[in-house]
Each structure stands twice: as structure tokens, then as C-alpha cells.
Amino acid sequence: MKASSPKIQRRHLSGVFLLNKPLGISSNAALQRVRWLYRAQKAGHTGALDPLASGLLPVCLGEATKFSHYLLDSVKRYQTTVFLGHSTTTGDVEGEVLLEKAVPELSEALIQDTLAQFIGDIQQVPPMYSALKKEGRPLYELARKGIEIEREARPIIILAIELLSFTENSITLDITCSKGTYIRVLGEDIAKVLGTYGHLTYLHRIKTGHFDLIPSYTIEYLESLSEAERDALLLPAYAPVDHFPKVQVPEGRAEYFSRGMESNIEHEAAEQVLVFDGEKCLGLAEITDKKRLVPKRVLNL
């Protein structure tokens, strides 16, 4: 009988690691690898990247998961290459060729005029190959069976598109966009306005909210470090909301705040503030018009 592997001793560890996710694995697989390396009890990511996409995937450990949704809702920035001339079933290199059409002669002026049409508030139809659900089933499950259903267009915001380079059959772009944007669909739509079809051959996320990609922060780099060195790379648990206003808890009220109890505070009303006791962050709160400090997310650090 084989001896069972020793059980990993999980740690009550909190913080944010700015992972540079590699190609070829899912966001969940990358998340679980980081969680295992840190031996963290709890972990969550802040906006999935497809296996064929790479780049910034902030991983929230422990109490940091209480703030992960703020990054899910944040602005993202990507660099991507759209190959022109044919579309695929998935909108990227993973799919089978669907439609083909000659690529018109490209010029910087033509491309810039086309990109300008996508800046601002636009409507986008989500792809079939997505995790969106219809009657409880992910759309990609239906797509793999050759089933296509009607999807309603959704509002998104394209804040900026910069043309980085182009060839006779490809364009490489730097895109800043709102949550809910499918870069695959944006690439297809840009290709159509150019007069052809297209699909993504490269997608790399370089910014999420106020976090920038640190290229060296790979899984392999984490694996090469000692536990203490890994811990030193973690941002504080409140890092996802570090840009919120900060206040000190009223004297003698820290324990009450940590139990979810309100306090009086001499401070103007604010919808969201980070509350500190000295250097220690206690959590997120609201300050009402009546100068009451109301805990919203309490950190157990």
C-alpha cells in the first residue's frame, strides 16, 4: 500500500500577487499554482484570461479576496495582434477557419480612421465561446456542439486604442477598455470595418485597475524563491482599494469596528474609505451624513 502524501499545512496568509500568467494554462490553473506555492487557505483571481492569453492576473490571497470584485470591475489594458484575412470559430488561433476574404491595402490613415470609430461608448455582442450562461449552461458548451443562440449586445467603453504596428495582413494594438469587453470580438469588428475578416493571434494584459504588469513575476520565478522571499512580493490585502481615501479609526474603537459596530467620527461623509488603526488596515467603511463610521468589509488580519 502506497504511503499517502503529507498534507500541505495551509497558512492564514493575506495579500495580492501580480502574476504574469503564461500562455497555455487557464486562469484557475494559474491561481491554484500560486495558492499552492504560498500555501494559502483561500485565493481568488480578478478577471480570467483565456489559456491563449497571457499577462497580468492579480491573485488575491486570504482576506484580499474581500476586495477582488473591485478589480473585476476595473479598467483593463491589453496589447493584441489581429491577423487579417480570415475569421475562426473562436475568434483566435485556437478555432477552425470560418470565413476568408482578401485584405485591402492597408495604410496608417485607413487603420487610424477605422480605430477612431470604436472609441467611446459602443455596443458589443458577446461571443459564443465565452463563459456567459444561457439557462445555467456556459455558452462555450453550446458552441462546442455547433449550437449558436442569439446574444444581446451589451454596452462597453473603449477608452483608447493605439496602433503599435501593422503589416500587409495584421495590426497590433494597445487597447484600454471597460470591464466586459471581449478583445476577440473587438478585433473581429475592427477587421470587418477594414473590409475583411480577422482573429487574434496574440493577447497580453498589461494593466488591471491601478496595477501594472511586472514581467518578471512569473510562476517559475515564484518557484525559485524561498517562502520568505515570496511573502515579500505580496502587496497588502487592501491593495485593490488602496486608492480609496484613508481615515484613522476613532481612539479606542478599533475592536468595535472589527466586530462590525458603528462609531461616531469627526469626518465629512464618504461612500467608501479605508479605515486604519495606526499602520494596520481594519477594513472598508462608509461615513454617513450623520458622521457615523459604518463598517462594510472588515479585515481579519
Secondary structure, 3 states (H helix, E strand, C coil): CCCCCCCCCCECCCEEEEEEECCCCCHHHHHHHHHHHHCECCEEECCCCCCCCEEEEEEEEHHHHHHHHHHHCCCEEEEEEEEECEEECCCECCCCEEEECCCCCCCHHHHHHHHHCCCEEEEECCCCCCCCEECCEEHHHHHHCCCCCCCCCEEEEEEEEEEEEEECCEEEEEEEECCCCCHHHHHHHHHHHHCCCEEEEEEEEEEECCEECCCCCCHHHHHCCCHHHHHHCCECCCHHHCCCCEEECCCCCHHHHHCCCCEECCCCCEEEEEEEECCEEEEEEEECCCCEEEEEEECCC
